[in-house]
């Protein structure tokens, strides 16, 4: 099954994020090993995008909040694991 956002096919989570933001994630987060010049150019481009779209940070915050709200039950669905009978947890510094 293929998923499209507008006319763009989204195949990965990064594709969905890029399509939601309208910019590649690397523009905001950078890439490993980038030079000082590449970083400066990336930050200049980011500043230009923010100048053209001052509501972008609010939109990103809204999208993140909606995603957290939608998936919070799964994120916080923690089930304690049963311990075997007769075993006590080992504390740091305590002799075993």
Secondary structure, 3 states (H helix, E strand, C coil): CCEEECCEEECCHHHHHHHHHCCCHHHHHCCCCCCHHHHHHHHHHHHHHHHHCCCHHHHHHHHHHHHHHHHHHHHCCCCCCCCCCCCCCCCCCCCC
